[in-house]
Amino acid sequence: MGIIFFIVVTPIALLMKLLRKDLLNLKFNKNKSYWIEKDGPKSKMKNQF
């Protein structure tokens, strides 16, 4: 498991750092809130079944 981790996950993490990607939105934000405003309807329950 450890070998697989270092062969697969570590290079992807290094590549993301080199490209300065923040996929989880972890960077420091100077705004008062980290709340993300959503547009559109609250839920899309048109065709449930």
Rosetta silent file (secondary structure, phi, psi, omega in degrees, C-alpha in Angstrom):
SEQUENCE: MGIIFFIVVTPIALLMKLLRKDLLNLKFNKNKSYWIEKDGPKSKMKNQF
SCORE:     score description
SCORE:     0.000 S_00000001
   1 L     0.000  -41.551 -179.509    0.000    0.000    0.000 S_00000001
   2 H   -63.572  -40.691  179.120    2.817    2.379    0.840 S_00000001
   3 H   -64.475  -42.659  178.242    4.565    1.778   -2.472 S_00000001
   4 H   -62.078  -41.070  178.834    1.338    2.401   -4.377 S_00000001
   5 H   -59.517  -49.176 -176.720    0.816    5.619   -2.425 S_00000001
   6 H   -72.237  -23.276  178.481    4.286    6.941   -3.240 S_00000001
   7 H   -83.327  -33.900 -173.288    4.068    5.902   -6.888 S_00000001
   8 H  -103.107  -55.402 -169.974    0.566    7.302   -7.556 S_00000001
   9 H   -76.134  -43.084 -176.278   -0.486    9.930   -5.019 S_00000001
  10 H   -61.996  -46.036  177.526    2.798   11.728   -4.303 S_00000001
  11 H   -62.513  -35.409  178.108    3.575   12.666   -7.952 S_00000001
  12 H   -65.130  -42.205  178.475    0.023   13.939   -8.398 S_00000001
  13 H   -63.932  -41.548  178.629    0.374   16.100   -5.271 S_00000001
  14 H   -65.442  -39.501  177.697    3.715   17.483   -6.449 S_00000001
  15 H   -63.238  -42.598  178.513    2.251   18.262   -9.869 S_00000001
  16 H   -63.532  -37.966  177.829   -0.683   20.109   -8.284 S_00000001
  17 H   -67.878  -38.808  178.597    1.713   22.163   -6.164 S_00000001
  18 H   -65.952  -36.578 -179.996    3.810   23.044   -9.208 S_00000001
  19 L   -85.625   -1.512 -179.793    0.698   24.116  -11.121 S_00000001
  20 L    56.273   43.421  176.424   -0.568   25.996   -8.028 S_00000001
  21 L   -89.685  139.055  177.636   -3.916   24.218   -8.088 S_00000001
  22 L  -124.199   76.747 -173.664   -6.094   24.399   -4.972 S_00000001
  23 L   -66.594  -29.333 -179.543   -8.716   21.738   -5.645 S_00000001
  24 L   -95.431    2.993  178.991   -9.983   21.693   -2.054 S_00000001
  25 L    56.092   52.528 -177.239  -10.027   25.504   -1.756 S_00000001
  26 L   -95.798   -6.522 -176.847   -7.699   25.465    1.267 S_00000001
  27 L   -66.004  154.976 -179.161   -5.882   28.735    0.589 S_00000001
  28 L   -69.009  133.468 -178.546   -6.254   31.592    3.067 S_00000001
  29 L  -117.491  128.364 -177.239   -9.131   33.910    2.229 S_00000001
  30 L   -79.871   -5.953  178.439   -9.196   37.494    3.552 S_00000001
  31 L   -68.603  164.277 -179.963  -12.992   37.684    3.403 S_00000001
  32 L   -70.356  -26.868 -174.837  -15.022   37.499    6.605 S_00000001
  33 L  -135.554  150.471  175.081  -16.615   34.208    5.585 S_00000001
  34 L   -96.974    9.111 -178.287  -15.690   31.155    3.563 S_00000001
  35 L   -64.119  134.306  178.607  -19.348   30.643    2.640 S_00000001
  36 L  -103.680  118.139  179.612  -19.881   29.977   -1.073 S_00000001
  37 L   -73.835  134.734  179.657  -23.053   31.558   -2.432 S_00000001
  38 L  -107.840  141.193  175.751  -25.062   29.260   -4.695 S_00000001
  39 L  -102.121  157.748  175.243  -27.256   30.379   -7.579 S_00000001
  40 L    92.544 -170.334 -177.070  -30.368   28.624   -8.794 S_00000001
  41 L   -69.859  156.624  179.908  -32.873   26.399   -7.030 S_00000001
  42 L   -66.792  -37.454  178.084  -32.155   24.857   -3.641 S_00000001
  43 L  -146.448  155.802  178.196  -32.696   21.346   -4.965 S_00000001
  44 L  -114.274   84.516 -175.366  -33.375   19.642   -8.266 S_00000001
  45 L  -108.828   31.737 -174.194  -35.980   17.055   -7.380 S_00000001
  46 L   -67.140  -55.553 -177.470  -37.850   17.104  -10.712 S_00000001
  47 L  -116.080   78.613 -177.773  -37.339   13.490  -11.836 S_00000001
  48 L   -71.856  -39.421 -172.861  -36.587   11.536   -8.684 S_00000001
  49 L  -121.697    0.000    0.000  -37.772    8.164   -9.899 S_00000001
